Amino acid sequence: MRSAKPPTRLLSCGAAIIPPSLAIRMDSEASKSLIERLSQSRIFEDYSKAFVETTGLPLALQPVEAWQLAMRGHAKESPFCTLMAKSSRSCAACLEVQDQIRTTAQSGPATVRCFAGLCDTAVPIRLGNETVGFLQTGQVFPHAPTRAQFARTAKQLVDWGLRVDLTEAEEAYFHTRVIGPKQYEAMVRLLTIFAEHLSIVSNQLVVQRDNAEPQMIVRAREFIREHQTEDLSLGAVAKAVNCSTFYFCKMFKKSTGLHFTEYLARVRIEKAKNLLLNPNLRISEIAYEVGFQSLTHFNRVFRRLVGESPTEFRSKLPRP
Protein backbone atom coordinates (compact mmCIF):
# COMPACT_ATOMS: atom_id res chain seq x y z
CA MET A 1 0.00 0.00 0.00
CA ARG A 2 1.44 3.35 -0.99
CA SER A 3 1.92 5.93 1.69
CA ALA A 4 -0.02 9.12 1.26
CA LYS A 5 1.92 11.91 -0.41
CA PRO A 6 2.67 14.62 2.17
CA PRO A 7 0.97 17.94 1.52
CA THR A 8 3.08 20.64 -0.07
CA ARG A 9 4.28 23.10 2.56
CA LEU A 10 3.44 26.66 1.65
CA LEU A 11 5.37 29.79 2.48
CA SER A 12 3.17 32.63 3.60
CA CYS A 13 3.97 36.31 3.51
CA GLY A 14 1.07 38.60 4.26
CA ALA A 15 -1.89 37.97 2.02
CA ALA A 16 0.10 36.07 -0.63
CA ILE A 17 0.83 32.34 -0.38
CA ILE A 18 3.24 30.61 -2.73
CA PRO A 19 4.88 27.17 -2.91
CA PRO A 20 8.60 27.14 -2.04
CA SER A 21 9.47 25.85 -5.52
CA LEU A 22 8.19 29.07 -7.06
CA ALA A 23 11.07 31.15 -5.76
CA ILE A 24 13.82 28.95 -7.16
CA ARG A 25 12.36 29.25 -10.67
CA MET A 26 12.93 32.98 -10.88
CA ASP A 27 15.47 33.42 -13.68
CA SER A 28 17.26 36.73 -14.17
CA GLU A 29 14.75 38.03 -16.72
CA ALA A 30 11.79 37.20 -14.46
CA SER A 31 13.56 38.79 -11.49
CA LYS A 32 14.26 41.98 -13.43
CA SER A 33 10.68 42.11 -14.64
CA LEU A 34 9.42 41.74 -11.08
CA ILE A 35 11.67 44.52 -9.76
CA GLU A 36 10.59 46.77 -12.63
CA ARG A 37 6.94 46.23 -11.70
CA LEU A 38 7.74 46.96 -8.06
CA SER A 39 9.54 50.18 -9.01
CA GLN A 40 6.39 51.32 -10.82
CA SER A 41 4.09 50.50 -7.91
CA ARG A 42 2.34 53.19 -5.92
CA ILE A 43 3.74 51.90 -2.63
CA PHE A 44 7.34 52.27 -3.83
CA GLU A 45 6.69 55.67 -5.38
CA ASP A 46 5.17 57.01 -2.14
CA TYR A 47 7.79 55.52 0.15
CA SER A 48 10.71 56.55 -2.05
CA LYS A 49 9.51 60.14 -2.15
CA ALA A 50 9.05 60.24 1.64
CA PHE A 51 12.44 58.60 2.25
CA VAL A 52 14.35 61.00 0.00
CA GLU A 53 12.60 64.08 1.39
CA THR A 54 13.14 62.99 5.00
CA THR A 55 16.75 61.76 4.82
CA GLY A 56 18.14 63.68 1.88
CA LEU A 57 19.66 60.41 0.64
CA PRO A 58 19.17 58.60 -2.67
CA LEU A 59 17.13 55.40 -2.77
CA ALA A 60 17.34 52.81 -5.53
CA LEU A 61 15.46 49.59 -6.17
CA GLN A 62 17.71 47.18 -8.06
CA PRO A 63 17.47 43.58 -9.31
CA VAL A 64 20.06 41.08 -8.10
CA GLU A 65 21.90 41.26 -11.42
CA ALA A 66 22.43 44.94 -12.14
CA TRP A 67 25.35 46.18 -14.19
CA GLN A 68 25.36 49.87 -13.36
CA LEU A 69 25.89 51.98 -10.27
CA ALA A 70 22.71 51.96 -8.18
CA MET A 71 22.53 55.68 -7.41
CA ARG A 72 24.02 56.95 -10.68
CA GLY A 73 22.17 60.03 -11.87
CA HIS A 74 19.95 60.25 -8.78
CA ALA A 75 19.09 63.80 -7.71
CA LYS A 76 20.57 63.10 -4.26
CA GLU A 77 23.71 61.33 -5.47
CA SER A 78 26.81 62.33 -3.49
CA PRO A 79 28.76 65.04 -5.36
CA PHE A 80 31.97 63.08 -4.73
CA CYS A 81 30.44 59.89 -6.15
CA THR A 82 29.23 61.85 -9.18
CA LEU A 83 32.78 63.02 -9.79
CA MET A 84 34.28 59.56 -9.31
CA ALA A 85 31.82 57.97 -11.76
CA LYS A 86 33.40 60.00 -14.56
CA SER A 87 36.57 57.91 -14.37
CA SER A 88 36.56 54.27 -15.48
CA ARG A 89 39.08 53.20 -12.80
CA SER A 90 37.24 54.78 -9.87
CA CYS A 91 33.94 53.64 -11.40
CA ALA A 92 35.31 50.09 -11.34
CA ALA A 93 36.12 50.51 -7.65
CA CYS A 94 32.53 51.64 -7.03
CA LEU A 95 31.20 48.63 -8.95
CA GLU A 96 33.39 46.41 -6.81
CA VAL A 97 31.77 47.85 -3.68
CA GLN A 98 28.36 47.29 -5.23
CA ASP A 99 29.22 43.66 -5.96
CA GLN A 100 30.53 43.18 -2.43
CA ILE A 101 27.50 44.71 -0.77
CA ARG A 102 25.05 42.60 -2.77
CA THR A 103 26.98 39.45 -1.95
CA THR A 104 26.90 40.17 1.78
CA ALA A 105 23.29 41.40 1.78
CA GLN A 106 21.72 38.20 0.43
CA SER A 107 20.09 37.30 3.76
CA GLY A 108 19.93 40.63 5.57
CA PRO A 109 20.93 44.32 5.51
CA ALA A 110 24.62 44.98 4.86
CA THR A 111 26.73 48.12 4.86
CA VAL A 112 30.10 48.45 3.11
CA ARG A 113 32.61 51.29 3.05
CA CYS A 114 34.32 52.29 -0.17
CA PHE A 115 37.98 53.30 -0.56
CA ALA A 116 37.04 56.91 0.23
CA GLY A 117 35.28 56.04 3.49
CA LEU A 118 31.67 56.49 2.34
CA CYS A 119 29.03 53.97 3.44
CA ASP A 120 26.61 52.20 1.10
CA THR A 121 23.81 49.92 2.32
CA ALA A 122 21.69 47.26 0.65
CA VAL A 123 18.57 45.62 2.11
CA PRO A 124 17.34 42.44 0.38
CA ILE A 125 13.85 41.92 -1.01
CA ARG A 126 12.99 38.25 -0.81
CA LEU A 127 10.55 36.00 -2.58
CA GLY A 128 10.12 32.88 -0.51
CA ASN A 129 13.71 31.81 0.20
CA GLU A 130 15.31 33.71 -2.69
CA THR A 131 16.63 37.27 -2.88
CA VAL A 132 15.21 38.95 -5.99
CA GLY A 133 16.35 42.53 -5.49
CA PHE A 134 17.74 45.18 -3.17
CA LEU A 135 16.84 48.55 -1.73
CA GLN A 136 20.05 50.57 -1.84
CA THR A 137 21.00 53.85 -0.24
CA GLY A 138 24.05 55.50 1.28
CA GLN A 139 26.96 57.50 -0.14
CA VAL A 140 27.35 59.07 3.30
CA PHE A 141 30.02 59.46 5.96
CA PRO A 142 29.31 57.97 9.40
CA HIS A 143 31.56 60.67 10.88
CA ALA A 144 32.69 64.04 9.60
CA PRO A 145 35.61 63.47 7.19
CA THR A 146 39.05 64.75 8.12
CA ARG A 147 41.85 66.30 6.10
CA ALA A 148 43.98 63.22 6.70
CA GLN A 149 41.17 61.02 5.39
CA PHE A 150 40.92 63.06 2.21
CA ALA A 151 44.71 63.01 1.80
CA ARG A 152 44.63 59.18 1.79
CA THR A 153 41.77 59.22 -0.71
CA ALA A 154 43.60 61.71 -2.95
CA LYS A 155 46.75 59.56 -2.83
CA GLN A 156 44.71 56.56 -3.98
CA LEU A 157 43.34 58.55 -6.91
CA VAL A 158 46.84 59.64 -7.88
CA ASP A 159 48.16 56.06 -7.54
CA TRP A 160 45.43 54.95 -9.93
CA GLY A 161 46.73 57.50 -12.41
CA LEU A 162 43.46 59.42 -12.54
CA ARG A 163 43.40 62.86 -14.06
CA VAL A 164 41.18 64.57 -11.55
CA ASP A 165 41.06 68.12 -10.25
CA LEU A 166 41.98 67.54 -6.59
CA THR A 167 40.56 70.93 -5.59
CA GLU A 168 37.21 69.99 -7.12
CA ALA A 169 37.43 66.51 -5.56
CA GLU A 170 38.17 67.99 -2.14
CA GLU A 171 35.19 70.33 -2.33
CA ALA A 172 32.87 67.48 -3.36
CA TYR A 173 34.34 65.23 -0.64
CA PHE A 174 33.61 67.66 2.17
CA HIS A 175 30.14 68.46 0.82
CA THR A 176 29.09 64.81 1.09
CA ARG A 177 26.34 64.07 3.61
CA VAL A 178 27.29 63.01 7.16
CA ILE A 179 24.87 60.87 9.18
CA GLY A 180 25.78 59.54 12.63
CA PRO A 181 25.86 55.77 13.25
CA LYS A 182 22.71 55.67 15.43
CA GLN A 183 20.63 57.69 12.99
CA TYR A 184 21.92 55.64 10.07
CA GLU A 185 21.12 52.39 11.87
CA ALA A 186 17.56 53.59 12.51
CA MET A 187 17.21 54.48 8.84
CA VAL A 188 18.35 50.99 7.83
CA ARG A 189 15.73 49.48 10.14
CA LEU A 190 13.05 51.52 8.37
CA LEU A 191 14.33 50.26 5.01
CA THR A 192 14.19 46.70 6.32
CA ILE A 193 10.53 47.11 7.26
CA PHE A 194 9.81 48.56 3.83
CA ALA A 195 11.65 45.67 2.16
CA GLU A 196 9.34 43.27 3.99
CA HIS A 197 6.35 45.17 2.60
CA LEU A 198 7.82 44.94 -0.90
CA SER A 199 8.30 41.20 -0.39
CA ILE A 200 4.59 40.87 0.26
CA VAL A 201 3.83 42.82 -2.92
CA SER A 202 6.37 40.66 -4.81
CA ASN A 203 4.61 37.49 -3.76
CA GLN A 204 1.28 38.89 -4.89
CA LEU A 205 2.69 39.95 -8.27
CA VAL A 206 4.27 36.55 -8.88
CA VAL A 207 1.08 34.71 -7.97
CA GLN A 208 -0.83 36.97 -10.37
CA ARG A 209 1.76 36.38 -13.11
CA ASP A 210 1.78 32.62 -12.75
CA ASN A 211 -1.98 32.46 -12.60
CA ALA A 212 -2.15 34.51 -15.79
CA GLU A 213 0.70 32.78 -17.63
CA PRO A 214 -0.09 29.38 -19.19
CA GLN A 215 1.77 26.46 -17.61
CA MET A 216 3.11 25.67 -21.05
CA ILE A 217 5.02 28.96 -21.01
CA VAL A 218 6.19 28.43 -17.44
CA ARG A 219 7.61 25.03 -18.45
CA ALA A 220 9.12 26.54 -21.60
CA ARG A 221 10.97 29.20 -19.60
CA GLU A 222 12.36 26.54 -17.32
CA PHE A 223 13.41 24.34 -20.27
CA ILE A 224 15.15 27.28 -21.95
CA ARG A 225 16.98 28.16 -18.75
CA GLU A 226 18.24 24.59 -18.36
CA HIS A 227 19.27 24.14 -22.03
CA GLN A 228 20.30 27.69 -22.99
CA THR A 229 23.90 26.66 -23.75
CA GLU A 230 22.80 24.10 -26.35
CA ASP A 231 21.89 24.62 -30.00
CA LEU A 232 18.30 25.27 -29.00
CA SER A 233 15.53 25.64 -31.57
CA LEU A 234 11.94 26.78 -31.39
CA GLY A 235 10.83 23.31 -32.47
CA ALA A 236 12.83 21.63 -29.69
CA VAL A 237 11.23 23.78 -27.00
CA ALA A 238 7.75 23.29 -28.47
CA LYS A 239 8.31 19.54 -28.46
CA ALA A 240 9.51 19.65 -24.84
CA VAL A 241 6.21 21.23 -23.76
CA ASN A 242 4.10 18.96 -26.01
CA CYS A 243 2.87 21.68 -28.33
CA SER A 244 2.92 22.41 -32.05
CA THR A 245 5.60 24.83 -33.18
CA PHE A 246 3.07 27.26 -34.65
CA TYR A 247 0.88 27.42 -31.54
CA PHE A 248 3.86 27.62 -29.18
CA CYS A 249 5.39 30.48 -31.17
CA LYS A 250 2.13 32.41 -31.01
CA MET A 251 1.57 31.82 -27.28
CA PHE A 252 5.20 32.50 -26.32
CA LYS A 253 5.14 35.91 -28.02
CA LYS A 254 1.79 36.73 -26.42
CA SER A 255 2.98 35.79 -22.91
CA THR A 256 6.54 37.16 -22.91
CA GLY A 257 6.24 40.01 -25.39
CA LEU A 258 9.29 38.61 -27.18
CA HIS A 259 9.87 36.26 -30.08
CA PHE A 260 11.59 33.03 -29.07
CA THR A 261 14.94 33.94 -30.64
CA GLU A 262 14.98 37.33 -28.89
CA TYR A 263 14.12 35.80 -25.52
CA LEU A 264 16.83 33.15 -25.90
CA ALA A 265 19.37 35.80 -26.87
CA ARG A 266 18.58 37.82 -23.74
CA VAL A 267 18.92 34.77 -21.50
CA ARG A 268 22.29 33.93 -23.04
CA ILE A 269 23.59 37.49 -22.79
CA GLU A 270 22.68 37.60 -19.10
CA LYS A 271 24.76 34.47 -18.52
CA ALA A 272 27.58 36.00 -20.56
CA LYS A 273 27.60 39.02 -18.25
CA ASN A 274 28.24 36.73 -15.31
CA LEU A 275 31.02 34.87 -17.12
CA LEU A 276 32.70 38.15 -18.06
CA LEU A 277 33.40 38.63 -14.36
CA ASN A 278 36.03 35.89 -14.71
CA PRO A 279 39.12 37.56 -16.25
CA ASN A 280 40.61 34.16 -17.10
CA LEU A 281 37.93 33.40 -19.69
CA ARG A 282 38.43 34.70 -23.21
CA ILE A 283 35.46 36.40 -24.83
CA SER A 284 35.43 33.77 -27.56
CA GLU A 285 35.19 31.05 -24.89
CA ILE A 286 32.28 32.85 -23.25
CA ALA A 287 30.47 33.24 -26.57
CA TYR A 288 30.50 29.50 -27.22
CA GLU A 289 29.86 28.66 -23.57
CA VAL A 290 26.53 30.52 -23.54
CA GLY A 291 25.37 28.98 -26.81
CA PHE A 292 26.46 31.31 -29.63
CA GLN A 293 27.98 29.54 -32.63
CA SER A 294 29.70 32.66 -33.93
CA LEU A 295 31.82 35.21 -32.07
CA THR A 296 30.73 37.90 -34.51
CA HIS A 297 27.08 37.13 -33.84
CA PHE A 298 27.72 37.16 -30.08
CA ASN A 299 29.43 40.57 -30.26
CA ARG A 300 26.63 41.99 -32.38
CA VAL A 301 23.84 40.73 -30.09
CA PHE A 302 25.72 41.79 -26.95
CA ARG A 303 26.17 45.34 -28.23
CA ARG A 304 22.53 45.55 -29.29
CA LEU A 305 21.20 44.42 -25.90
CA VAL A 306 23.78 45.95 -23.56
CA GLY A 307 24.74 49.07 -25.49
CA GLU A 308 28.47 48.29 -25.60
CA SER A 309 30.81 45.51 -26.66
CA PRO A 310 31.77 42.63 -24.32
CA THR A 311 35.29 44.10 -24.09
CA GLU A 312 33.95 47.52 -23.09
CA PHE A 313 31.57 45.92 -20.60
CA ARG A 314 34.36 43.87 -19.02
CA SER A 315 36.66 46.90 -18.72
CA LYS A 316 34.17 48.54 -16.35
CA LEU A 317 33.83 45.52 -14.08
CA PRO A 318 35.64 45.31 -10.71
CA ARG A 319 39.17 43.96 -11.01
CA PRO A 320 40.14 41.09 -8.68
Secondary structure, 3 states (H helix, E strand, C coil): CCCCCCCCCCEEECCEEECHHHHCCCCHHHHHHHHHHHHCCHHHHHHHHHHHHHHCCCCEEEECCCCCCCCCCCCCCCHHHHHHCCCHHHHHHHHHHHHHHHHHCCCCCEEEECCCCCEEEEEEEEECCEEEEEEEEEEEECCCCCHHHHHHHHHHHHHCCCCCCHHHHHHHHHCCCECCHHHHHHHHHHHHHHHHHHHHHHHHHHHHHHHHCCHHHHHHHHHHHHHCCCCCCHHHHHHHCCCCHHHHHHHHHHHHCCCHHHHHHHHHHHHHHHHCCCCCCCHHHHHHHCCCCCHHHHHHHHHHHHCCCHHHHHHCCCCC
